[in-house]
Amino acid sequence: MAYNNSNPAYSAAMGNAAGMAVIAAGAVGLANAIGDGLAAAAEARYQARYDDALDRAVSHAAEMEAMARESMRLFAELEAENKRLRAACQQRQEVIDLLKAKARA
């Protein structure tokens, strides 16, 4: 049994049903597009922060490497100086021992 309503508002609503469906689909599409845009912006911000942190880490590692190389160079200089000082102390001790031996004789 078909329902036939002669109400003009009902007839207008039924005539606009397709248009309202199109508008609803467009609203859903717009909401999805806004959500996708927000997600893309969040991803871009995350990627920018990640890239910045990575650049800072690489820069810090390069600074640490340069500092380590300079430390090793200074350490080698100190070892050489230590070796020279030990040799000088050894020679002086030999002179002291020789002078002591002559003084006893």
Protein Blocks (a to p, Z undefined) as FASTA:
>chain_A
ZZddfbfklmmmmmmmmmmmmmmmmmmmmmmmmmmmmmmmmmmmmmmmmmmmmmmmmmmm
mmmmmmmmmmmmmmmmmmmmmmmmmmmmmmmmmmmmmmmmmmmZZ
